[in-house]
């Protein structure tokens, strides 16, 4: 991940992540009109933070990210560090996160910790990506993030699924180079961001254009997934 380097270009280029934040906030308010303590994990430059402030009624907002606060919002408290490692004393009736959980390897540890941070019947609302994300790049290179099914770990850690939806979103670019620039400007590292030799890049470009371009341009697919969970009464 190169989010720190891309913090100044992320909001302009992360089109899909911005749409995901809006949709997640819109769906979340259907399951609760007002919350006491709200925690956002992986606040980044503030896409989801802005939507929380716009759509959700709360008493206290807490923010977390690996690095300093880039949201331009002053929360009740800011937790800097890896969510798996930092100590948090508060309890939350709403925890939210946008396009972050796919980067965390130990999903069971993550959801177990979040369960422990939540008030009884608290809501966990998050987005992530599915296996079709950047499928064009994986088809050509054979490499990419391994996107997991969350259902097993959700049930195992004491949550019930209130809402789930997935979409395929395709963006079109004028060239393969523009796709690689888009990926770099959003800080999303993939195997396609490796050090190219001229020959490797040309081979990659030719294959990409051959299979994944049409009259609309050169395509790149995103696979957003939306989850809204409730902490079980007995957990």
DRENFI-241590 format. One record per atom (N, C-alpha, C): residue number from 1; x, y, z. Coordinates in Angstrom, 3 decimals, decimal comma, padded with zeros to 6 digits, always signed. Example, Ala and Ser with C-alpha at 12.3 -4.5 7.8 and 13.67 -1.06 7.14 Angstrom:
DRENFI-241590
pos / xx / yy / zz
1 / +013,190 / -005,690 / +007,800
1 / +012,300 / -004,500 / +007,800
1 / +013,200 / -003,300 / +007,800
2 / +012,850 / -002,250 / +007,080
2 / +013,670 / -001,060 / +007,140
2 / +012,900 / +000,030 / +007,870
This chain:
DRENFI-241590
pos / xx / yy / zz
1 / +000,838 / -001,189 / +000,000
1 / +000,000 / +000,000 / +000,000
1 / +000,874 / +001,240 / +000,000
2 / +000,448 / +002,247 / -000,773
2 / +001,193 / +003,491 / -000,856
2 / +000,273 / +004,679 / -000,605
3 / -000,634 / +004,539 / +000,364
3 / -001,639 / +005,566 / +000,585
3 / -001,041 / +006,882 / +001,059
4 / +000,024 / +006,829 / +001,838
4 / +000,621 / +008,067 / +002,332
4 / +001,148 / +008,887 / +001,166
5 / +001,839 / +008,236 / +000,231
5 / +002,363 / +008,934 / -000,937
5 / +001,242 / +009,483 / -001,809
6 / +000,113 / +008,791 / -001,808
6 / -000,988 / +009,177 / -002,698
6 / -002,049 / +010,041 / -002,014
7 / -001,790 / +010,500 / -000,802
7 / -002,832 / +011,211 / -000,046
7 / -003,315 / +012,473 / -000,764
8 / -002,433 / +013,143 / -001,506
8 / -002,820 / +014,378 / -002,185
8 / -003,567 / +014,127 / -003,491
9 / -003,498 / +012,919 / -004,028
9 / -004,162 / +012,604 / -005,296
9 / -005,325 / +011,631 / -005,122
10 / -005,468 / +011,072 / -003,927
10 / -006,445 / +010,011 / -003,707
10 / -007,874 / +010,483 / -003,960
11 / -008,267 / +011,583 / -003,352
11 / -009,667 / +012,010 / -003,432
11 / -010,091 / +012,316 / -004,866
12 / -009,187 / +012,830 / -005,669
12 / -009,516 / +013,161 / -007,057
12 / -009,650 / +011,910 / -007,912
13 / -008,873 / +010,890 / -007,609
13 / -008,789 / +009,718 / -008,487
13 / -009,552 / +008,496 / -007,991
14 / -009,845 / +008,428 / -006,690
14 / -010,519 / +007,250 / -006,132
14 / -012,032 / +007,376 / -006,326
15 / -012,451 / +007,315 / -007,578
15 / -013,854 / +007,535 / -007,927
15 / -014,764 / +006,473 / -007,307
16 / -014,376 / +005,227 / -007,443
16 / -015,201 / +004,129 / -006,945
16 / -015,266 / +004,148 / -005,426
17 / -014,142 / +004,396 / -004,768
17 / -014,135 / +004,432 / -003,299
17 / -015,040 / +005,540 / -002,774
18 / -015,102 / +006,664 / -003,490
18 / -016,004 / +007,738 / -003,091
18 / -017,460 / +007,331 / -003,202
19 / -017,810 / +006,649 / -004,284
19 / -019,183 / +006,155 / -004,447
19 / -019,527 / +005,123 / -003,385
20 / -018,554 / +004,284 / -003,047
20 / -018,782 / +003,270 / -002,026
20 / -019,086 / +003,908 / -000,672
21 / -018,353 / +004,965 / -000,333
21 / -018,578 / +005,644 / +000,941
21 / -019,990 / +006,209 / +001,019
22 / -020,453 / +006,819 / -000,048
22 / -021,801 / +007,387 / -000,081
22 / -022,858 / +006,308 / +000,097
23 / -022,703 / +005,219 / -000,638
23 / -023,693 / +004,147 / -000,567
23 / -023,702 / +003,490 / +000,813
24 / -022,521 / +003,289 / +001,395
24 / -022,461 / +002,653 / +002,700
24 / -023,174 / +003,501 / +003,753
25 / -022,929 / +004,804 / +003,751
25 / -023,589 / +005,681 / +004,714
25 / -025,102 / +005,685 / +004,492
26 / -025,519 / +005,728 / +003,237
26 / -026,945 / +005,734 / +002,897
26 / -027,650 / +004,478 / +003,409
27 / -027,017 / +003,320 / +003,237
27 / -027,629 / +002,071 / +003,679
27 / -027,577 / +001,924 / +005,198
28 / -026,537 / +002,454 / +005,822
28 / -026,375 / +002,292 / +007,268
28 / -027,492 / +002,973 / +008,052
29 / -027,903 / +004,156 / +007,624
29 / -028,922 / +004,889 / +008,391
29 / -030,271 / +004,168 / +008,394
30 / -030,436 / +003,197 / +007,531
30 / -031,669 / +002,408 / +007,539
30 / -031,740 / +001,488 / +008,751
31 / -030,595 / +001,278 / +009,421
31 / -030,554 / +000,350 / +010,560
31 / -030,338 / +001,065 / +011,895
32 / -030,368 / +002,377 / +011,881
32 / -030,242 / +003,122 / +013,130
32 / -030,325 / +004,611 / +012,870
33 / -031,160 / +005,302 / +013,640
33 / -031,359 / +006,726 / +013,395
33 / -030,340 / +007,589 / +014,131
34 / -029,865 / +007,114 / +015,273
34 / -028,920 / +007,911 / +016,051
34 / -028,015 / +006,990 / +016,852
35 / -026,742 / +007,357 / +016,926
35 / -025,749 / +006,536 / +017,615
35 / -025,016 / +007,385 / +018,654
36 / -024,485 / +006,707 / +019,658
36 / -023,707 / +007,397 / +020,683
36 / -022,260 / +007,562 / +020,220
37 / -021,511 / +006,468 / +020,232
37 / -020,101 / +006,488 / +019,841
37 / -019,919 / +005,816 / +018,482
38 / -019,307 / +006,538 / +017,554
38 / -019,049 / +006,016 / +016,211
38 / -017,544 / +005,970 / +015,989
39 / -017,043 / +004,832 / +015,514
39 / -015,633 / +004,669 / +015,176
39 / -015,500 / +004,401 / +013,691
40 / -014,637 / +005,171 / +013,030
40 / -014,290 / +004,863 / +011,640
40 / -012,870 / +004,321 / +011,589
41 / -012,707 / +003,166 / +010,964
41 / -011,400 / +002,520 / +010,823
41 / -010,844 / +002,824 / +009,433
42 / -009,599 / +003,297 / +009,386
42 / -008,972 / +003,610 / +008,105
42 / -009,565 / +004,849 / +007,466
43 / -009,588 / +005,943 / +008,220
43 / -010,264 / +007,159 / +007,752
43 / -009,610 / +007,775 / +006,526
44 / -008,308 / +007,599 / +006,363
44 / -007,628 / +008,100 / +005,170
44 / -007,797 / +009,597 / +004,990
45 / -008,223 / +010,003 / +003,784
45 / -008,396 / +011,427 / +003,490
45 / -009,812 / +011,917 / +003,762
46 / -010,697 / +011,016 / +004,213
46 / -011,991 / +011,470 / +004,710
46 / -013,206 / +011,241 / +003,844
47 / -013,131 / +010,360 / +002,844
47 / -014,314 / +010,065 / +002,035
47 / -015,497 / +009,651 / +002,912
48 / -015,293 / +008,616 / +003,715
48 / -016,376 / +008,114 / +004,554
48 / -016,649 / +009,065 / +005,711
49 / -015,625 / +009,700 / +006,246
49 / -015,817 / +010,659 / +007,334
49 / -016,812 / +011,736 / +006,918
50 / -016,662 / +012,259 / +005,711
50 / -017,581 / +013,288 / +005,212
50 / -019,012 / +012,779 / +005,166
51 / -019,184 / +011,530 / +004,747
51 / -020,530 / +010,959 / +004,651
51 / -021,126 / +010,712 / +006,036
52 / -020,299 / +010,301 / +006,986
52 / -020,775 / +010,129 / +008,363
52 / -021,285 / +011,461 / +008,906
53 / -020,511 / +012,517 / +008,701
53 / -020,908 / +013,842 / +009,189
53 / -022,178 / +014,328 / +008,504
54 / -022,355 / +013,946 / +007,254
54 / -023,508 / +014,406 / +006,482
54 / -024,782 / +013,625 / +006,775
55 / -024,652 / +012,302 / +006,997
55 / -025,832 / +011,436 / +007,013
55 / -026,195 / +010,861 / +008,376
56 / -025,228 / +010,740 / +009,264
56 / -025,436 / +009,946 / +010,474
56 / -025,436 / +010,828 / +011,720
57 / -026,425 / +010,628 / +012,575
57 / -026,522 / +011,366 / +013,831
57 / -025,752 / +010,605 / +014,909
58 / -024,892 / +011,307 / +015,624
58 / -024,082 / +010,655 / +016,656
58 / -023,710 / +011,677 / +017,724
59 / -023,231 / +011,167 / +018,870
59 / -022,755 / +012,031 / +019,942
59 / -021,252 / +012,255 / +019,848
60 / -020,490 / +011,169 / +019,604
60 / -019,035 / +011,282 / +019,550
60 / -018,504 / +010,488 / +018,359
61 / -017,578 / +011,103 / +017,627
61 / -016,945 / +010,448 / +016,475
61 / -015,473 / +010,207 / +016,774
62 / -015,050 / +008,952 / +016,622
62 / -013,662 / +008,548 / +016,808
62 / -013,120 / +008,119 / +015,447
63 / -011,883 / +008,491 / +015,157
63 / -011,266 / +008,121 / +013,887
63 / -009,984 / +007,336 / +014,126
64 / -009,698 / +006,436 / +013,195
64 / -008,468 / +005,642 / +013,237
64 / -007,847 / +005,608 / +011,851
65 / -006,515 / +005,617 / +011,800
65 / -005,785 / +005,338 / +010,576
65 / -004,356 / +004,984 / +010,949
66 / -003,642 / +004,394 / +010,001
66 / -002,258 / +004,004 / +010,261
66 / -001,353 / +005,207 / +010,473
67 / -001,725 / +006,319 / +009,861
67 / -000,871 / +007,502 / +009,896
67 / -001,629 / +008,668 / +010,510
68 / -001,139 / +009,890 / +010,306
68 / -001,762 / +011,053 / +010,912
68 / -003,120 / +011,334 / +010,299
69 / -003,876 / +012,218 / +010,929
69 / -005,229 / +012,532 / +010,499
69 / -005,203 / +013,457 / +009,274
70 / -005,644 / +012,921 / +008,123
70 / -005,697 / +013,707 / +006,896
70 / -007,126 / +014,109 / +006,532
71 / -008,079 / +013,934 / +007,426
71 / -009,487 / +014,141 / +007,077
71 / -009,942 / +015,584 / +007,174
72 / -009,164 / +016,447 / +007,815
72 / -009,580 / +017,823 / +008,108
72 / -010,760 / +017,879 / +009,070
73 / -010,975 / +016,787 / +009,789
73 / -012,020 / +016,716 / +010,812
73 / -011,351 / +016,496 / +012,159
74 / -011,811 / +017,209 / +013,157
74 / -011,280 / +017,017 / +014,503
74 / -012,226 / +016,098 / +015,267
75 / -011,859 / +014,843 / +015,421
75 / -012,752 / +013,888 / +016,095
75 / -012,681 / +014,040 / +017,610
76 / -013,574 / +013,337 / +018,290
76 / -013,507 / +013,317 / +019,752
76 / -012,181 / +012,730 / +020,204
77 / -011,722 / +011,703 / +019,477
77 / -010,407 / +011,122 / +019,743
77 / -009,894 / +010,492 / +018,466
78 / -008,587 / +010,619 / +018,238
78 / -007,971 / +010,027 / +017,051
78 / -007,023 / +008,914 / +017,475
79 / -007,263 / +007,719 / +016,943
79 / -006,427 / +006,561 / +017,235
79 / -005,494 / +006,312 / +016,056
80 / -004,227 / +006,557 / +016,244
80 / -003,241 / +006,342 / +015,203
80 / -002,601 / +004,972 / +015,384
81 / -002,617 / +004,156 / +014,305
81 / -001,970 / +002,856 / +014,355
81 / -002,817 / +001,760 / +013,752
82 / -002,259 / +000,566 / +013,736
82 / -002,929 / -000,619 / +013,213
82 / -004,082 / -000,987 / +014,134
83 / -005,281 / -001,113 / +013,589
83 / -006,456 / -001,405 / +014,401
83 / -006,297 / -002,705 / +015,182
84 / -005,499 / -003,645 / +014,672
84 / -005,293 / -004,910 / +015,380
84 / -004,421 / -004,754 / +016,618
85 / -003,615 / -003,686 / +016,669
85 / -002,622 / -003,553 / +017,735
85 / -002,938 / -002,476 / +018,772
86 / -003,633 / -001,430 / +018,370
86 / -003,834 / -000,310 / +019,295
86 / -004,859 / -000,658 / +020,372
87 / -004,662 / -000,043 / +021,540
87 / -005,563 / -000,255 / +022,674
87 / -006,673 / +000,786 / +022,633
88 / -007,909 / +000,318 / +022,676
88 / -009,072 / +001,200 / +022,652
88 / -009,957 / +000,850 / +023,835
89 / -010,306 / +001,851 / +024,621
89 / -011,081 / +001,614 / +025,842
89 / -012,579 / +001,809 / +025,653
90 / -012,980 / +002,610 / +024,676
90 / -014,394 / +002,925 / +024,493
90 / -015,167 / +001,748 / +023,905
91 / -016,478 / +001,816 / +024,034
91 / -017,390 / +000,901 / +023,361
91 / -018,181 / +001,695 / +022,331
92 / -018,471 / +001,055 / +021,201
92 / -019,105 / +001,754 / +020,083
92 / -020,393 / +001,046 / +019,677
93 / -021,421 / +001,848 / +019,367
93 / -022,631 / +001,237 / +018,828
93 / -022,662 / +001,289 / +017,308
94 / -021,650 / +001,952 / +016,703
94 / -021,480 / +001,894 / +015,249
94 / -019,997 / +001,967 / +014,920
95 / -019,523 / +000,979 / +014,158
95 / -018,164 / +000,989 / +013,614
95 / -018,283 / +000,912 / +012,100
96 / -017,546 / +001,790 / +011,395
96 / -017,626 / +001,840 / +009,934
96 / -016,228 / +001,827 / +009,324
97 / -016,143 / +001,340 / +008,094
97 / -014,873 / +001,333 / +007,381
97 / -015,139 / +001,198 / +005,889
98 / -014,372 / +001,920 / +005,079
98 / -014,572 / +001,911 / +003,634
98 / -013,298 / +001,498 / +002,914
99 / -013,378 / +000,380 / +002,191
99 / -012,287 / -000,089 / +001,322
99 / -010,979 / -000,256 / +002,084
100 / -011,056 / -000,902 / +003,243
100 / -009,878 / -001,089 / +004,103
100 / -009,652 / -002,550 / +004,466
101 / -010,707 / -003,279 / +004,775
101 / -010,557 / -004,606 / +005,377
101 / -009,854 / -005,603 / +004,476
102 / -009,856 / -005,383 / +003,155
102 / -009,155 / -006,313 / +002,261
102 / -007,650 / -006,294 / +002,484
103 / -007,138 / -005,220 / +003,105
103 / -005,698 / -005,110 / +003,359
103 / -005,276 / -005,814 / +004,642
104 / -006,231 / -006,189 / +005,491
104 / -005,912 / -006,801 / +006,783
104 / -005,911 / -008,315 / +006,629
105 / -004,767 / -008,937 / +006,879
105 / -004,615 / -010,374 / +006,617
105 / -005,410 / -011,246 / +007,577
106 / -005,347 / -010,944 / +008,862
106 / -005,984 / -011,797 / +009,870
106 / -007,417 / -011,322 / +010,107
107 / -008,332 / -011,796 / +009,269
107 / -009,720 / -011,353 / +009,347
107 / -010,401 / -011,806 / +010,643
108 / -010,073 / -013,010 / +011,094
108 / -010,707 / -013,486 / +012,323
108 / -010,284 / -012,641 / +013,520
109 / -009,016 / -012,287 / +013,591
109 / -008,547 / -011,423 / +014,676
109 / -009,209 / -010,053 / +014,591
110 / -009,357 / -009,543 / +013,385
110 / -009,994 / -008,245 / +013,190
110 / -011,432 / -008,255 / +013,692
111 / -012,231 / -009,211 / +013,230
111 / -013,640 / -009,213 / +013,591
111 / -013,842 / -009,559 / +015,064
112 / -012,980 / -010,387 / +015,610
112 / -013,064 / -010,673 / +017,046
112 / -012,800 / -009,422 / +017,870
113 / -011,792 / -008,642 / +017,443
113 / -011,497 / -007,408 / +018,170
113 / -012,647 / -006,421 / +018,046
114 / -013,197 / -006,270 / +016,843
114 / -014,291 / -005,329 / +016,646
114 / -015,516 / -005,732 / +017,459
115 / -015,765 / -007,031 / +017,541
115 / -016,878 / -007,506 / +018,369
115 / -016,683 / -007,067 / +019,817
116 / -015,447 / -007,176 / +020,296
116 / -015,158 / -006,778 / +021,671
116 / -015,257 / -005,289 / +021,911
117 / -015,137 / -004,493 / +020,852
117 / -015,225 / -003,033 / +020,976
117 / -016,656 / -002,523 / +020,902
118 / -017,598 / -003,418 / +020,599
118 / -018,955 / -002,969 / +020,312
118 / -019,892 / -003,157 / +021,483
119 / -020,806 / -002,209 / +021,606
119 / -021,898 / -002,329 / +022,568
119 / -022,841 / -003,446 / +022,103
120 / -023,669 / -003,998 / +023,011
120 / -024,629 / -005,034 / +022,605
120 / -025,490 / -004,564 / +021,437
121 / -025,632 / -005,427 / +020,449
121 / -026,423 / -005,155 / +019,244
121 / -025,857 / -003,998 / +018,415
122 / -024,576 / -003,703 / +018,585
122 / -023,937 / -002,657 / +017,798
122 / -023,876 / -003,017 / +016,325
123 / -023,693 / -001,995 / +015,487
123 / -023,682 / -002,157 / +014,036
123 / -022,255 / -002,008 / +013,509
124 / -021,860 / -002,948 / +012,644
124 / -020,586 / -002,868 / +011,929
124 / -020,897 / -002,759 / +010,440
125 / -020,530 / -001,633 / +009,829
125 / -020,821 / -001,386 / +008,416
125 / -019,515 / -001,147 / +007,687
126 / -019,269 / -001,932 / +006,642
126 / -018,004 / -001,776 / +005,936
126 / -018,138 / -002,156 / +004,470
127 / -017,181 / -001,687 / +003,689
127 / -017,065 / -002,105 / +002,296
127 / -015,717 / -002,774 / +002,097
128 / -015,667 / -003,596 / +001,085
128 / -014,414 / -004,239 / +000,690
128 / -014,525 / -004,537 / -000,799
129 / -013,623 / -005,356 / -001,315
129 / -013,658 / -005,703 / -002,736
129 / -013,703 / -007,215 / -002,909
130 / -014,304 / -007,633 / -004,029
130 / -014,428 / -009,043 / -004,328
130 / -013,404 / -009,521 / -005,346
131 / -013,534 / -010,779 / -005,733
131 / -012,520 / -011,461 / -006,531
131 / -012,394 / -010,917 / -007,951
132 / -013,395 / -010,184 / -008,434
132 / -013,317 / -009,615 / -009,780
132 / -012,597 / -008,267 / -009,816
133 / -012,155 / -007,796 / -008,665
133 / -011,470 / -006,510 / -008,622
133 / -010,169 / -006,563 / -009,424
134 / -010,000 / -005,606 / -010,325
134 / -008,813 / -005,549 / -011,191
134 / -008,605 / -006,878 / -011,924
135 / -009,696 / -007,485 / -012,345
135 / -009,613 / -008,812 / -012,967
135 / -008,779 / -008,801 / -014,240
136 / -008,790 / -007,699 / -014,957
136 / -008,019 / -007,615 / -016,197
136 / -006,517 / -007,783 / -015,927
137 / -006,060 / -007,122 / -014,881
137 / -004,636 / -007,206 / -014,542
137 / -004,276 / -008,622 / -014,092
138 / -005,151 / -009,224 / -013,299
138 / -004,881 / -010,600 / -012,843
138 / -004,889 / -011,588 / -014,003
139 / -005,789 / -011,377 / -014,950
139 / -005,854 / -012,281 / -016,103
139 / -004,553 / -012,272 / -016,899
140 / -003,926 / -011,121 / -017,000
140 / -002,710 / -011,006 / -017,806
140 / -001,462 / -011,397 / -017,021
141 / -001,353 / -010,903 / -015,794
141 / -000,123 / -011,122 / -015,026
141 / -000,160 / -012,384 / -014,171
142 / -001,386 / -012,839 / -013,815
142 / -001,505 / -013,982 / -012,913
142 / -001,376 / -013,606 / -011,452
143 / -001,263 / -012,300 / -011,170
143 / -001,076 / -011,857 / -009,798
143 / -002,143 / -010,841 / -009,413
144 / -002,375 / -010,730 / -008,109
144 / -003,326 / -009,759 / -007,573
144 / -003,627 / -010,089 / -006,135
145 / -004,333 / -009,200 / -005,460
145 / -004,738 / -009,477 / -004,087
145 / -005,659 / -010,692 / -004,042
146 / -005,584 / -011,424 / -002,943
146 / -006,503 / -012,546 / -002,742
146 / -007,697 / -012,037 / -001,938
147 / -008,833 / -011,929 / -002,609
147 / -010,032 / -011,401 / -001,955
147 / -010,825 / -012,548 / -001,360
148 / -011,081 / -012,456 / -000,063
148 / -011,686 / -013,563 / +000,663
148 / -013,192 / -013,389 / +000,827
149 / -013,877 / -014,504 / +001,015
149 / -015,284 / -014,488 / +001,398
149 / -015,367 / -014,270 / +002,906
150 / -016,105 / -013,267 / +003,322
150 / -016,156 / -012,896 / +004,735
150 / -017,201 / -013,681 / +005,533
151 / -018,082 / -014,415 / +004,870
151 / -019,244 / -014,968 / +005,559
151 / -018,873 / -015,875 / +006,730
152 / -017,883 / -016,744 / +006,536
152 / -017,514 / -017,687 / +007,596
152 / -016,987 / -016,974 / +008,829
153 / -016,075 / -016,029 / +008,620
153 / -015,481 / -015,341 / +009,771
153 / -016,504 / -014,429 / +010,447
154 / -017,448 / -013,900 / +009,682
154 / -018,515 / -013,076 / +010,268
154 / -019,338 / -013,904 / +011,249
155 / -019,759 / -015,077 / +010,814
155 / -020,560 / -015,948 / +011,678
155 / -019,739 / -016,445 / +012,867
156 / -018,492 / -016,808 / +012,617
156 / -017,641 / -017,367 / +013,676
156 / -017,374 / -016,369 / +014,788
157 / -017,310 / -015,088 / +014,452
157 / -016,971 / -014,064 / +015,446
157 / -018,196 / -013,389 / +016,052
158 / -019,376 / -013,941 / +015,803
158 / -020,554 / -013,492 / +016,541
158 / -021,342 / -012,357 / +015,923
159 / -021,299 / -012,220 / +014,612
159 / -022,094 / -011,197 / +013,931
159 / -023,168 / -011,852 / +013,075
160 / -024,236 / -011,114 / +012,826
160 / -025,224 / -011,537 / +011,841
160 / -025,267 / -010,508 / +010,717
161 / -025,490 / -010,978 / +009,507
161 / -025,526 / -010,102 / +008,350
161 / -026,923 / -009,507 / +008,209
162 / -027,006 / -008,175 / +008,291
162 / -028,266 / -007,475 / +008,087
162 / -028,453 / -007,077 / +006,626
163 / -027,352 / -006,798 / +005,961
163 / -027,413 / -006,300 / +004,584
163 / -026,133 / -006,680 / +003,862
164 / -026,295 / -007,135 / +002,624
164 / -025,142 / -007,415 / +001,768
164 / -025,501 / -007,080 / +000,335
165 / -024,568 / -006,460 / -000,353
165 / -024,743 / -006,190 / -001,781
165 / -023,367 / -006,142 / -002,432
166 / -023,305 / -006,565 / -003,672
166 / -022,061 / -006,455 / -004,428
166 / -022,364 / -005,911 / -005,815
167 / -021,384 / -005,231 / -006,398
167 / -021,540 / -004,612 / -007,700
167 / -020,271 / -004,819 / -008,520
168 / -020,414 / -004,684 / -009,818
168 / -019,256 / -004,583 / -010,701
168 / -019,281 / -003,195 / -011,326
169 / -018,197 / -002,467 / -011,166
169 / -018,081 / -001,120 / -011,703
169 / -016,887 / -001,093 / -012,661
170 / -017,127 / -000,674 / -013,890
170 / -016,053 / -000,623 / -014,870
170 / -015,733 / +000,823 / -015,231
171 / -014,465 / +001,187 / -015,088
171 / -013,980 / +002,482 / -015,521
171 / -013,265 / +002,325 / -016,856
172 / -013,326 / +003,368 / -017,671
172 / -012,670 / +003,337 / -018,981
172 / -011,619 / +004,435 / -019,061
173 / -010,470 / +004,087 / -019,604
173 / -009,341 / +005,000 / -019,723
173 / -008,903 / +005,081 / -021,175
174 / -008,137 / +006,118 / -021,488
174 / -007,712 / +006,306 / -022,869
174 / -006,524 / +005,437 / -023,242
175 / -005,838 / +004,881 / -022,241
175 / -004,681 / +004,027 / -022,540
175 / -004,376 / +003,133 / -021,354
176 / -003,557 / +002,110 / -021,591
176 / -003,095 / +001,247 / -020,501
176 / -002,257 / +002,047 / -019,520
177 / -001,457 / +002,953 / -020,019
177 / -000,624 / +003,788 / -019,147
177 / -001,487 / +004,595 / -018,182
178 / -002,639 / +005,089 / -018,642
178 / -003,533 / +005,850 / -017,772
178 / -004,101 / +004,976 / -016,657
179 / -004,309 / +003,697 / -016,951
179 / -004,782 / +002,773 / -015,910
179 / -003,721 / +002,619 / -014,828
180 / -002,485 / +002,427 / -015,243
180 / -001,401 / +002,273 / -014,271
180 / -001,201 / +003,557 / -013,470
181 / -001,390 / +004,693 / -014,101
181 / -001,295 / +005,961 / -013,384
181 / -002,430 / +006,099 / -012,387
182 / -003,624 / +005,688 / -012,778
182 / -004,787 / +005,711 / -011,879
182 / -004,526 / +004,873 / -010,630
183 / -003,994 / +003,689 / -010,833
183 / -003,696 / +002,806 / -009,702
183 / -002,659 / +003,448 / -008,783
184 / -001,653 / +004,042 / -009,352
184 / -000,610 / +004,694 / -008,561
184 / -001,161 / +005,888 / -007,797
185 / -002,014 / +006,693 / -008,431
185 / -002,542 / +007,907 / -007,808
185 / -003,541 / +007,618 / -006,703
186 / -004,095 / +006,406 / -006,684
186 / -004,978 / +006,017 / -005,582
186 / -004,235 / +005,223 / -004,513
187 / -002,942 / +004,985 / -004,732
187 / -002,132 / +004,318 / -003,715
187 / -002,401 / +002,855 / -003,559
188 / -003,077 / +002,252 / -004,525
188 / -003,437 / +000,836 / -004,431
188 / -002,380 / +000,010 / -005,148
189 / -001,462 / -000,551 / -004,403
189 / -000,400 / -001,323 / -005,018
189 / -000,889 / -002,647 / -005,545
190 / -000,463 / -003,002 / -006,745
190 / -000,728 / -004,338 / -007,293
190 / +000,549 / -004,820 / -007,966
191 / +000,519 / -006,034 / -008,388
191 / +001,680 / -006,574 / -009,089
191 / +001,937 / -005,847 / -010,402
192 / +000,908 / -005,131 / -010,891
192 / +001,105 / -004,369 / -012,120
192 / +001,902 / -003,101 / -011,877
193 / +002,142 / -002,782 / -010,625
193 / +002,934 / -001,604 / -010,297
193 / +004,403 / -001,952 / -010,099
194 / +004,830 / -003,052 / -010,631
194 / +006,208 / -003,485 / -010,462
194 / +007,132 / -002,654 / -011,344
195 / +008,417 / -002,898 / -011,222
195 / +009,381 / -002,220 / -012,074
195 / +009,355 / -002,875 / -013,448
196 / +008,893 / -002,134 / -014,442
196 / +008,769 / -002,676 / -015,774
196 / +010,099 / -002,615 / -016,528
197 / +010,369 / -003,641 / -017,279
197 / +011,329 / -003,474 / -018,364
197 / +010,506 / -003,009 / -019,562
198 / +011,159 / -002,451 / -020,542
198 / +010,434 / -001,969 / -021,719
198 / +009,701 / -003,114 / -022,405
199 / +010,363 / -004,270 / -022,492
199 / +009,754 / -005,421 / -023,150
199 / +008,533 / -005,925 / -022,382
200 / +008,667 / -006,041 / -021,049
200 / +007,552 / -006,529 / -020,236
200 / +006,350 / -005,598 / -020,325
201 / +006,625 / -004,302 / -020,282
201 / +005,525 / -003,351 / -020,361
201 / +004,820 / -003,445 / -021,707
202 / +005,572 / -003,543 / -022,795
202 / +004,965 / -003,619 / -024,117
202 / +004,131 / -004,886 / -024,275
203 / +004,637 / -005,995 / -023,750
203 / +003,874 / -007,247 / -023,806
203 / +002,575 / -007,117 / -023,024
204 / +002,667 / -006,537 / -021,819
204 / +001,491 / -006,322 / -020,983
204 / +000,488 / -005,399 / -021,688
205 / +000,976 / -004,302 / -022,236
205 / +000,111 / -003,336 / -022,910
205 / -000,611 / -003,962 / -024,103
206 / +000,126 / -004,734 / -024,885
206 / -000,476 / -005,359 / -026,063
206 / -001,571 / -006,352 / -025,677
207 / -001,300 / -007,160 / -024,648
207 / -002,305 / -008,120 / -024,191
207 / -003,538 / -007,406 / -023,635
208 / -003,300 / -006,344 / -022,887
208 / -004,406 / -005,585 / -022,295
208 / -005,286 / -005,006 / -023,396
209 / -004,684 / -004,366 / -024,373
209 / -005,460 / -003,760 / -025,454
209 / -006,196 / -004,818 / -026,282
210 / -005,561 / -005,951 / -026,449
210 / -006,156 / -007,026 / -027,245
210 / -007,436 / -007,560 / -026,607
211 / -007,423 / -007,702 / -025,287
211 / -008,527 / -008,373 / -024,595
211 / -009,495 / -007,427 / -023,884
212 / -009,048 / -006,227 / -023,530
212 / -009,858 / -005,397 / -022,626
212 / -010,013 / -003,958 / -023,103
213 / -010,155 / -003,776 / -024,398
213 / -010,447 / -002,442 / -024,917
213 / -011,529 / -002,536 / -025,983
214 / -012,334 / -001,484 / -026,068
214 / -013,366 / -001,403 / -027,099
214 / -013,584 / +000,069 / -027,429
215 / -014,720 / +000,374 / -028,019
215 / -014,977 / +001,752 / -028,448
215 / -015,090 / +002,720 / -027,276
216 / -015,342 / +002,206 / -026,072
216 / -015,434 / +003,062 / -024,886
216 / -014,066 / +003,427 / -024,317
217 / -013,058 / +002,628 / -024,643
217 / -011,726 / +002,857 / -024,118
217 / -011,143 / +001,574 / -023,549
218 / -010,181 / +001,725 / -022,669
218 / -009,514 / +000,586 / -022,033
218 / -010,117 / +000,405 / -020,645
219 / -010,555 / -000,816 / -020,324
219 / -011,374 / -001,012 / -019,128
219 / -010,586 / -001,511 / -017,915
220 / -011,104 / -001,130 / -016,749
220 / -010,606 / -001,635 / -015,471
220 / -011,806 / -001,846 / -014,571
221 / -011,940 / -003,041 / -014,027
221 / -013,115 / -003,411 / -013,239
221 / -012,839 / -003,337 / -011,747
222 / -013,788 / -002,753 / -011,039
222 / -013,831 / -002,792 / -009,572
222 / -014,998 / -003,680 / -009,151
223 / -014,843 / -004,326 / -007,988
223 / -015,873 / -005,239 / -007,483
223 / -016,196 / -004,874 / -006,029
224 / -016,960 / -003,793 / -005,815
224 / -017,298 / -003,390 / -004,452
224 / -018,273 / -004,361 / -003,778
225 / -018,052 / -004,568 / -002,485
225 / -018,974 / -005,355 / -001,655
225 / -019,345 / -004,525 / -000,429
226 / -020,614 / -004,595 / -000,060
226 / -021,137 / -003,820 / +001,064
226 / -021,712 / -004,762 / +002,115
227 / -021,283 / -004,578 / +003,355
227 / -021,784 / -005,386 / +004,464
227 / -022,273 / -004,480 / +005,588
228 / -023,424 / -004,815 / +006,143
228 / -023,871 / -004,213 / +007,399
228 / -024,213 / -005,370 / +008,334
229 / -023,524 / -005,414 / +009,470
229 / -023,654 / -006,518 / +010,422
229 / -024,168 / -006,012 / +011,760
230 / -024,745 / -006,927 / +012,531
230 / -025,126 / -006,611 / +013,907
230 / -024,422 / -007,586 / +014,849
231 / -023,883 / -007,044 / +015,923
231 / -023,293 / -007,891 / +016,955
231 / -024,390 / -008,720 / +017,604
232 / -024,137 / -010,018 / +017,731
232 / -025,124 / -010,898 / +018,334
232 / -025,425 / -010,548 / +019,779
233 / -026,632 / -010,795 / +020,215
233 / -027,056 / -010,448 / +021,563
233 / -026,242 / -011,173 / +022,610
234 / -025,824 / -012,407 / +022,327
234 / -025,142 / -013,226 / +023,330
234 / -023,635 / -013,069 / +023,305
235 / -023,062 / -012,206 / +022,386
235 / -021,622 / -012,081 / +022,286
235 / -021,116 / -010,829 / +022,970
